[in-house]
Amino acid sequence: MLKQCLTFFVAYIDSSLVGTGTVDKAAIYSKAGDSTWAISPGFQVHPPDSQVSDWQLSAPEVTAICKGFDNSEALFGRGIKIGGEKYFTIRADDKAIQGRKVRLPLPSPFVAQGRLVQGEEGIICVRTKQAVIVAHYPAGQQAGEVTKVVLALSDYLTNLGY
């Protein structure tokens, strides 16, 4: 049954997220962040003591995202970490977390035209009744369009009881 469940969620990542062309990497975790339900190719979760690279989450990073839905202070204070890369938190509430990659080194001054300088790629994390969807989008994609795609899958899974 577990294998069928994972296959079920992999199909949603392939068709509803990566298949749309707006998301390039995605994963679905349990709401607590303690189990991986599905991941897109090239996206891995690693134990806390391992070296991670190329947009791979460590177990503490997954846990921090999952906890961030209930307590967003840490996400706004420290940002969102994925594979050791920092994403500036632009939204964090009980439904969704959004971040944009911080370009380092930041030019001086750190603020350009009243806004923090950010990269073009970003992440969208959405919580359903039982799951957390983490989606990455590359430069060139509009955050609003990506958010619509991820929220549509979230709504669908929620209606299915997930």
TAGILIN-V905542 format. One record per residue. N is the residue number from 1. RES is the residue in one small letter. PHI is phi in degrees with one decimal (NA if undefined). PSI is psi as a letter, one per 30 degrees, with the letter a starting at -180 (none if undefined). Layout:
# TAGILIN-V905542
n = [N | N]
res = [RES | RES]
phi = [PHI | PHI]
psi = [PSI | PSI]
This chain:
# TAGILIN-V905542
n = [1 | 2 | 3 | 4 | 5 | 6 | 7 | 8 | 9 | 10 | 11 | 12 | 13 | 14 | 15 | 16 | 17 | 18 | 19 | 20 | 21 | 22 | 23 | 24 | 25 | 26 | 27 | 28 | 29 | 30 | 31 | 32 | 33 | 34 | 35 | 36 | 37 | 38 | 39 | 40 | 41 | 42 | 43 | 44 | 45 | 46 | 47 | 48 | 49 | 50 | 51 | 52 | 53 | 54 | 55 | 56 | 57 | 58 | 59 | 60 | 61 | 62 | 63 | 64 | 65 | 66 | 67 | 68 | 69 | 70 | 71 | 72 | 73 | 74 | 75 | 76 | 77 | 78 | 79 | 80 | 81 | 82 | 83 | 84 | 85 | 86 | 87 | 88 | 89 | 90 | 91 | 92 | 93 | 94 | 95 | 96 | 97 | 98 | 99 | 100 | 101 | 102 | 103 | 104 | 105 | 106 | 107 | 108 | 109 | 110 | 111 | 112 | 113 | 114 | 115 | 116 | 117 | 118 | 119 | 120 | 121 | 122 | 123 | 124 | 125 | 126 | 127 | 128 | 129 | 130 | 131 | 132 | 133 | 134 | 135 | 136 | 137 | 138 | 139 | 140 | 141 | 142 | 143 | 144 | 145 | 146 | 147 | 148 | 149 | 150 | 151 | 152 | 153 | 154 | 155 | 156 | 157 | 158 | 159 | 160 | 161 | 162]
res = [m | l | k | q | c | l | t | f | f | v | a | y | i | d | s | s | l | v | g | t | g | t | v | d | k | a | a | i | y | s | k | a | g | d | s | t | w | a | i | s | p | g | f | q | v | h | p | p | d | s | q | v | s | d | w | q | l | s | a | p | e | v | t | a | i | c | k | g | f | d | n | s | e | a | l | f | g | r | g | i | k | i | g | g | e | k | y | f | t | i | r | a | d | d | k | a | i | q | g | r | k | v | r | l | p | l | p | s | p | f | v | a | q | g | r | l | v | q | g | e | e | g | i | i | c | v | r | t | k | q | a | v | i | v | a | h | y | p | a | g | q | q | a | g | e | v | t | k | v | v | l | a | l | s | d | y | l | t | n | l | g | y]
phi = [NA | -61.1 | -62.0 | -64.2 | -62.9 | -63.5 | -60.7 | -56.3 | -74.3 | -61.0 | -61.4 | -68.3 | -62.6 | -62.9 | -92.2 | -91.1 | -117.0 | -63.1 | -65.0 | -79.1 | 85.7 | -90.6 | -112.9 | -105.1 | -146.5 | -157.8 | -150.3 | -125.0 | -119.1 | -65.6 | -57.4 | -80.5 | 81.5 | -94.3 | -148.5 | -95.7 | -92.5 | -165.6 | -141.2 | -80.5 | -56.7 | 82.1 | -118.2 | -128.9 | -111.5 | -120.3 | -63.5 | -59.5 | -92.4 | -93.1 | -83.4 | -117.0 | -157.4 | 53.8 | 52.6 | -123.5 | -87.4 | -89.7 | -56.6 | -64.1 | -67.8 | -63.2 | -61.1 | -62.4 | -64.1 | -61.9 | -71.2 | -63.7 | -67.7 | -95.3 | -144.3 | -86.0 | -54.9 | -63.4 | -66.9 | -72.9 | -77.5 | -107.6 | 86.1 | -109.5 | -107.4 | -136.6 | 58.6 | 81.9 | -86.5 | -95.7 | -117.9 | -73.3 | -75.7 | -109.8 | -155.4 | -155.8 | -143.2 | -74.1 | -109.6 | -144.0 | -127.5 | -128.2 | -144.2 | -118.3 | -66.6 | -86.8 | -81.3 | -119.3 | -75.3 | -70.7 | -67.1 | -99.3 | -74.7 | -68.5 | -111.3 | -115.5 | 53.4 | 79.4 | -130.4 | -66.2 | -72.1 | -129.8 | -76.6 | -94.8 | -87.4 | -159.1 | -132.3 | -131.5 | -121.1 | -131.0 | -106.1 | -109.0 | -61.8 | -126.3 | -136.3 | -126.9 | -99.7 | -117.7 | -127.6 | -110.9 | -123.7 | -82.3 | -56.0 | 100.2 | -93.5 | -88.0 | -55.6 | -62.7 | -67.9 | -63.4 | -58.7 | -59.0 | -63.9 | -68.9 | -65.3 | -63.1 | -65.9 | -59.2 | -61.8 | -62.9 | -64.7 | -62.3 | -65.2 | -82.2 | 100.0 | -93.6]
psi = [e | e | e | e | e | e | e | e | e | e | e | e | e | e | e | f | d | e | f | f | f | f | k | f | k | l | l | k | l | l | e | f | g | f | k | k | e | k | l | l | k | g | j | l | k | l | l | f | g | l | k | l | l | h | i | k | k | l | e | e | e | e | e | e | e | e | f | f | e | f | j | f | e | e | e | e | e | f | a | k | k | j | h | f | k | k | k | k | k | f | k | j | a | f | e | l | k | k | l | k | k | k | k | k | k | k | l | k | l | f | k | k | h | g | k | k | k | l | a | f | l | a | l | k | k | k | k | a | e | f | l | k | k | k | k | k | k | l | k | f | k | k | e | e | e | e | e | e | e | e | e | e | e | e | e | e | e | e | f | f | g | none]
